[in-house]
Amino acid sequence: MPMLHLEPDYLLHYHLIAGPAARPCLVFLHEGLGSVGQWRDFPQRLCAATGCPGLVYDRLGHGRSSPLQHPRTIHFMHEYALCELPRLLAALLPERPYLLVGHSDGGSIALIHGAARPPELLGIITEAAHVVVDDLTLAGITAAEQAFAAGRLNGLTRYHGNKTESMFTAWSRAWLDPAFRFWSIEYLLPAIQAPLLVLQGRDDQYGTPAQVERIVAGAGGAATPVLLEGCGHSPHLELPELTLDHMAAFVTRIAG
């Protein structure tokens, strides 16, 4: 089980997908309740379809990585995007070109990271990313909180072990904090110069199509919107073939 030791009590579990050294690496950023395992085989399939190597990892507090070290604040996605992710890349992919593939919170983290304009970043794929908090988001998280309390999300334990409750609580409390209602990263979008592929399911229970519209309208570089009909919050699991086709075409175009 590969672990990156950033600090004595800050260990990140990661998995590398083999591929040609000359190709850019696809770096996968999981959702707010996600982990390496919850991507299933999608990272391997996208890497195979594009001829690129890949990196999948558990953020702090998730999966097999170390537990959270302090309560989350409304800045938690900025911390992951601007502190944890750069340290991971510097250690595992030094000066290596890469593309980000971010799902939900991972998509928002990808956008925040992209606004810092790292020179090695070639492109960003977001899947169900948020740039503002809308009423549907809060309703979806409230429903998830009720489901968790009723024991209907016990399957998360398979991936997060004894961190499951602390991970879920940190996620739900951050999003449902009244102060977080005003959270927005729209101000960062004009700084993003890397090309974007902005994917979302039309029936996403955590976000309206306005999220896609805001990202595309605000992006500083080229941004391609894709709304998938008959799809909810996880296109790579609900419509894997179609999602794979869209992502592979974007990566192939960017990576040459």
N, C-alpha and C positions, 0 to 999 in steps of 0.2 A: 504494500500500500504506500505509494509515493507521498511523502509529506514535505512541504516546504517550511522550514523553520525561520520565520521572520523575527520572532523573539522567543524567549523560553516558554511562554505561555500563549504564543500566537502561532499555531501550526495550521497550515492550509493543505487539505487533501486535494490532489490533482491527478489527472490522467492525460497522458500524451498519446495522440493518435499519429502513427508513423506516416510520413509522406516525404516527397522530394525536398531537399534543403533549399532548392532554388525557388520553390513556390511559397507564397505568403501563408502564414498560419491563421487558421480560423479559431478565434477565441470565443467560447460559449459562456454566456452569463445567464444563470438560471433565474427563475421567477422568485417571488417573495417567500414562498413556502417550499422552494425547490432545492435540488442537490444534483450531483453528478448522475446518480442512478435514475432520477426522474426524467432525464432527457431520453431514457431508453436507448435505442440504437440510432437515433436521428443524427447525432454528430458524426458517427462513423459513416453513415450513408451519405451525408453531405460532403464529407472529405473525400470519399471514394468517387462521388460524382464530379468533383472539381479537381481532383488530383492534388489537393492541398493537405498538409498536415493539420492537426488540430490540438487544442488544449481545452480541457473541461475541468472545472474546479469547483469546490464548495467554498462559498464565502464564510467568513468568520461567523460562528453560531449555527452553521448548517451542516448537514451530512456528517462526514467524518472529521471535519475541521474542529478546532478548539471552540469551546463555548464562548458566548458573548462575554466581554470583560466589564461592560458597564451598561446601564440602561440606554436604549436608543433615544436620540433626540430627533427633531424634525430635519436634521441635516444628515441623517444616516446614509442616504443614497450618495450624497456628495462625498462622504467619508470613504465609502467603498470605491467610488469612481476616481477620486483624486489622491487617495492615500494607499489603500490596499492594492488595487489593480496595477498602478504603476510599479509598485514594489515587486509584485508577482511577475510582471513582464520583464523587468530589469533582471530578475534572477533566472528566469526560465527561457526568455526569448530576447536576450540582449541585442539591441540594434537590428532586430528582425522585423521585416514588414508583416503586418497582420491586419485582419478584418475582425470586427466584433459582430457577434450574433447574440442579441439580447432579448430575452422573453420577459414581458411584464415589468416588474421592478428592474430586472436585468436590462431591459430595453431602455428604461429611463437612465440607468447607470451608464449605459453605452453612450447616450446622448450627452450627458454631463462630461464624461471622459473626452468625447469628441470635441467639445467646445474648447478644451485646453489645447487643441491642435497638436497632438504629438506627431512628430515628423514621420514615424514609421506607420501610422494609421492610414490605411488605403481606402477603407469604406466601412459602413455600418449597416447592419440589418436589424431593424426593430420588429418585434412581434408582440402586439398588444401593449405597447409602451404608453406611459402616461406623461403628460407635460403639465397638466392641471388636475385638480381633484374635482370630479363631477358627482352629482347626486347618485348616479348609477354605481359608481365606484364604492361609495360609502354603503349603499344598500347591499351590494355584493359582499363586502367585507363583514357587515353586520350579520348577514345570513351565514357566512362561513364561521363566524364566532359562535353562533347558535348551534350550528352543526357540530363544531368541535366540542362544545359543552355537552352535547347529547351523545358524544362518542361515535359520531358518524365519520370522523376523519382519522380513525385509529390507524389506518394504513400508513400514515405519515411516520409512525414509529419504526417501520421497516427501514426507512432511510435516515432518520435523525436520532434514533435510539433514545437515550435518556435526556437528550436535549429537545425533544419534541415539544413539550409544553412551553419551555422558555423561548424557543424559536417562534412558536405560533403566537404566544402572548406579546413578544416584542414586535412582531409584524402587525398584529391587529391593533395594539394600543397606539403604535406610532401613527397608523393611518386614521384611526378614529379619535385621536387627540384633537380637540376643538381648534388648537392653534394650527394644526396641519391642514385644516380646511382651506387655508390661504396659500398653501404651498404651490409653487409654480416654477417651472424651468423654462418658460417661454423666452425669457430674456437672454438665455444662452444660445438659442437656436441660430441667430444670425452669425455667430462665431464658428459654426460648424461648416467647414469647407469640404470635408470628405463626402463623397456621394452616399446617398441614403436610399435604402429600400424599406418602405414603411408598410408593414403587413398588419392586418387586423381582421378578425372574424366579424361579419356583419352582426351576429347575435352574441357578441362578447358580453358576458354578464358583469364585467368589471369596468367597462368603458364604452362610451358612445363613439360613433364614427368621427365626431368632432375632434377627437384626439389626433387622428390621422390628418385631418384637414389643418389643424394648428401646426403640426410638425412640418408638413409640406410647405405651408404658406410662410413659415418663419425661417426655414433652413437657409443658410448662407450659400450652400452649393446645390447641386442637382439632387432632387428628391422625387422618388417614384412611389406613388400610393397604390396599394393593392387591398381592396376590401373583398374578402372571401365570403361568398354566399353560403348559407346553411352551416355556418361555422361559429363556434364560441371562442373561448379565451385561449385555447391551445391549438392553433392551426397545425403545428408539427405532429400532434397526436391525433387530431380529429380528421384532418385532410393531409396526411403525410406526403402522398405522391404529388399533389398539386403544390403544396408548400415547398417541397424539395425542388420541383421544377423552377419555381420563381426564384428561390434562393440560389440555385446552381447557375442559372442564367446570369444573375447579377454578379456573383463571384467570378464567373468565367470572363465576363465583360471587364471587370475591374482588374483582375489578375492577369489578363491577357492569355 
